[in-house]
Amino acid sequence: MFDHEEIHEWLLKTIRLVVDHPEEVSIDAIPGDDRTTFRIKASPSDRGKVIGRQGRTSQSLRVLAGAMGKKFNWRFVVEIEEVNKSL
């Protein structure tokens, strides 16, 4: 199994620099057979900042994580968790 802690820390620090409420950002690392999925949770008001205009910020994070995965011969998947709103 691959140790993904360095990538997890990089992703967490990067996202915390973008949002208004960095203390509310958390990332769950879900290991798999050939990949690690990072599920990002942020404040509902910061979710748009993590995604970016037309998804550019989230796509950039995915591209960089993919490039890091190539270096380690591993696959990193970045997901942004949906916020469930109760009505």
N, C-alpha and C positions, 0 to 999 in steps of 0.2 A: 504494500500500500504506500502511496505517495504522501509525503509530509507537506501539507498545503499551508502551513502556518504563515510563511513569509508572504505568500500571495494574499492571504486573508488580511494580514496587517496592512499591506499596501493598499488594498481595496478600501478598507475601513478608513484609513487616514485620508485617502483621496476624496471619498464621499463626504467626510466630515468637513473638508475645506470648502465644499460647494454649498452646503445647506445652512439654514439659519439656526437650526436646533441640533447641533452635533451630538448632544448628549442623548438624543432619542434614536440615533442610528445604531442598528445592530445588524450583524450578518451571520446567518447560519450556514455552516459548511456541511454539505451532505455528500459524503463519499460514496462512490460507486465502484463498479468493477474496472472501468477504464476512464473515469472522469470524476471530477469534483464539482458539485453545483453549489454556487454561492447565492443564497437567497437574501436579498437586501430588504430590510424593514426600516422605514423612516416615518417621520411625522407626516400626517396627511397634507399639511401645508408645504412640506418640503418635497413631496413626491414629484411634483413637476420639475423641480430643479435637478433631481436625480435623472429624470428622463431627458430633459432638455428640449429645446425647440426641435420639433419634428423627430424626436428621438435621437438627436445627435450625440448627446452626452452619454446616454446608455449604450448606444452603438459603439462609441469610442472605447468605453470601458470593456465591452465585449471583445473588440478587436485586440486591445492590449492584453487582456487575459488570455486570448487565444494565442497570441505571439509568445507569451510567457510559457504557455503549455507546450508549444513546439520545442522550446529550449529543454524542457524536462521530459519530453516524450509523453505528455499527459494532456488531457483535455479539461479545460476549465469553462464552465457554463455560468453566466451571470444572469440572474432573474431578479425582477423587482416585484415584491409581493403586493398584491392588490389589497386595498383597504376596504373592509366591509363596513358599510354605513348602515346603521339601523334607523329606520324611519319611524 
